[in-house]
């Protein structure tokens, strides 16, 4: 890997390690990289599909888009301007993206802050504090999505909040009744080594008094008084069109939003159920006006520190150079 983008082998390994710190459903880490003399290619790892939870691989591509954003950002941290080709087709069959160097420029302060946030970002499934997210932070998260050609819809009023809450609950019931979804959740929960959701990352066990429907990652029983916050900031990340390219683009926006939140000391977790059940996703789209395409739902707030989820070593993620 020596010499790619003018980086040392150690620097390039660090870039790929940063890419692999992106979020993914059940921490499946469904990405692979191929390194050549002048590029890095990103591929989906289809052995890590979730066919019941994510039957058309939409969230797999969102996850790969998030990894792509981290890759871009880490390169910029080294002064390399990345040039990205999405869905390159015959140039790299099966690849989701090709990243080349487009010159050099020192990173600005915003880039440096986002680079620093990569290892600090966590999916925080624990209760948040009863503290309102400031308007300036909300606006910054919306701008972060816009920077990556996506839209972050802030669920602002009571009526809309109740509607989204009901759709999360509806989709959660559908998935709870699906043996395939239950099996996938169980398979990726608990001690696995370098992936999945271990007990330290599982949050709290769901309880009847919870206003929002949370997945059960087999965490320890909830300590007394550790109920979830009553009014989290809930946002819906949307694309302007549908399809694989939109999912990759929105995955990049997702990671910019999450890293921006991290720089403010904010935590986030996913309420993915309503975008995983197609009829409910269609309902959510209509509730948002019918034009925007909902790609994921996030719960955002001020949380307590949580440990990092496990990650596979870079050596397992990189194919032989071309």
N, C-alpha and C positions, 0 to 999 in steps of 0.2 A: 504493500500500500504506500510505500515511500514515494514522494514526489507528486501525488495527486493534489491538484490545486496549489501546488507549492508548499504543502504541509508535510511535516514529518509523519512517520508511521504512528508515533505516539499522539500527535495532534489529531490525525484523522480518526484514530480509535476513539479519542475523546468526543469528536463530533458525532460519530455513530452511537456512542454511549448516550449522548444527549438526545439524539433522535429516539432512542429506545425508551426514554423516560416519558413518552407520551401516554395519555390514558387510552384504555381500550375496555370494551365490555368484558366484565369478569376478569380483567387483567390477562386476557388471552395473548396479547402482544403479537398480533397477526401480520408481521412484516418481515421482509428479508431485504438485504442490500447486495448489490453486485458492484464491485469497484473496478474501474478501468483506468487507463492512463489519464483520461481527460474528463471523467464523469463518475457520478454515483447513480446507479439505477435502483429504484424502489419497486419491490414486488410484493403482492399479497402472499401470505403464507396460508394457503387453502387447507392445510392440515389442521389449522386452528379455527376453522369455521364453526359457527353455532347455527346449524341448519334449522333448528326449531325456533330459537329466539330471533335469529337474523337470517331468514330463509333466502333473501336475495343479496346478501352480503353488503347491504347498505351501510350498516354500522361498521363493518370491517373496513370499508373504504373511508368512512369518517375517521376511524382510528389511524389508518395509514396517512390520511391528510394531516392529522395532528403530528405524526412522526415526521412528515415532510416539513412542516413548519419549524419544528425543533432543529431539523437538519439545516434548513435555510438560515435560521437564527444563529446556530452555532458557527456556521461558516462566516457569517457577517461579524461575529465576535472575533474571528481571526483576520478580519479585514478583507475577506473574499466576498465579492458581490455574486450571489447565485443567480443563474439563469435557469428557469424551470420550464420543462415541456411536460404537460399533462397528457396522459393517454397517448404515448408516442407511436403506438401501432407497430407497423412492420420494422421500424428502426430498432425496437427492442420488444419483441413479441412477449405479451403477457405483463409487461411492466406497467405500473401506474404512473410513473414519472421518471424523467431523467433530469439530473441536476448537473449543470456545467458551471465553469467559472466565467464571469463576465467582467473581469477587471478587479481592482483592489481599491478599497476606501476604508479609512479607519472607522470603527463603530462610533455612533453618536451616543449620547447619554441614555436615551430611551432604549436603544438596542442593548447597551451594556446592562441596564436594569433588568430587561427581559431575559437576557442570557443568565444573569445571576439567579433569576427566579426558577429556571428549569429544574434544578435539583430540589428546590423547596416546595414545588407544587405538589399537592396531595389531593386525592379524592377523599373528602372528610365525611364519613357516614355517621358521625356522632352528632348529638344535639349542638346547635349553635346558641350563642348568647342572645338574650332578648334586647338586641341593639339594632336600631334601624340603620340600613346601609345609606350613607349620605348621598344626596342627589348628585353631587359632583362625581362620586364613584360610579353611580349608575350611568351617567353620561359618558364617562370614560370607557366603560364596558361596551356601550353602544358604538362609540367611535372605533373601538378596537375591531369589532365585527365588520364595520364599514370599510376599514383599511384592507380587509381581505375579501371584499366584494360579497358580503353576506349581511344579514339583518338580524339584530337582536331585539326581539319584542319583549318589552318589560310588561309583565302582568300587573296592572296598576290599580284597578278598581275592584271592589268587592264582588260584583256580579261576574266579571271575567275570572277572577280568582276562583270563585265557586265552580265555574264551568270547567276550568282546567283541572281543578281538584277532582271533580266528578269523573273526568275522562281518565285521569291517572288511576282512580279506583276501578273504573270499568275495565280498563286494559289489564290491570293487576288481577282481577277476578278471572278474566279469560286465560291469562297465562298460568294462574294457579291451578286451573282445571286441565292444563295441557301436560300430559306425562313427559313429553319430550323437553319442554321448557324446564320442568322440575328436575329432570335428569341432568340437563346441562348445568343448571345452577349448582346442583350437588357435586357434579364432577369437577367444577372449577373452584369449589369452596373447601377451605381447610388446608392443612400443610401439604404443599406440593413441591417445594423447592424454589425454582426461579420464576414461577408465574402463579396465576390464580389469586384468590382473595383469602389470605390467612386470617386467623382469629384476631390478630392485632390490627387488621385493617377493616374488620367486619362491621364496626359500629355497634349499635344496640339491637337486641331482638325486637321485632315489631310488637306493639301492644295495642289492645282494643281502643285506648284513648287517643291514639295518634290521629291527627287530622289528615295527614298525607299517608299514602300507601307505600311502604318501604319493602324492598326485597329482604328476605331472611337469609343472611349469609352465615347462619349458625354461630352467631356471636354468643358470648356469655350472657346470662340473664341480666336484665337491666337493673342497675343499682337503684335504690329508692330515691325518688325525687329527680331522676334523670329523664324527664320527658323532653320531647322535641319542642323546639321553639314554636310559638303560636302563630307568628306571621313572618315567615322567611321571605326574602326577595326571590321571586320565581320569574325566570326568563325563558323564552322559547327562541332558540337559534334557528334561523330559517335561511334557505337559499331562495334565489329568484327564479330558479327553474329546477327541473327534476333530472335525474340521471347520474351516471358515474362521475362525470366531470364536476357536476355540482356538489356531489358528496365529498370529493377530494378537496374542492375549494372550501366547502363549509367546515371540513375537518381542520383546515389551516386556520380558519376564523375561530373555531372552537378553542384551539390552543392559544391563539393570541388573546382571546377573552380570558381564559383561565390564568395565563401568566400575568396579564394585566391585573386581574383580581389578586393574585399572589403578591404583587408589588404593593398593594394597598393593605395587606394583612388580612384579606378576605379568604374564606374557604368556600368550596363548592362540592356538591355531589350531584348525581344524575337521578332524574325521575324519567327514565327512558321508556317505561311501559307504553305510554300512549303513542309513541312513534314506532313501536315494534309490532303493534297489532293493526293491520292495514285499515280495517273499517274505522277504528278509533282515530287513527292518524288522519283519515279523510274528514272525520268530524272536527278534529282540531284545526285542520286547514280551513274548513268552512267557518269555524268560530273566529279565525284570524282574518276573515274577509275573502278567502278563496284564492287569492293571488300568490301569497307567500307559501313556500313549501316547508313545513316544519321538519327539522332534522334531529333535534334533541331538546330536552327540557332540563333546565338546571335549577337547583336550589342553592342560593348564595347567602352567605352571612359571615359573622365573626365567630370563628370556632376555636376550640382548644387545639394545641399542637397534637398531631398524630404521626406515627412512624411511617416511613416509606414502605410502599408495597415492594415485594421482591421483583427482581429483574433478571432476565437471562443474560449471560455474558455475551459480549459483542462477538466473540469467536463463533457462537452458535447462530448468529444472525447473518453472517457474511458468506456469500458463495465465492467460489474461486474467481479470480479476475478473468476478464474476457481474454 
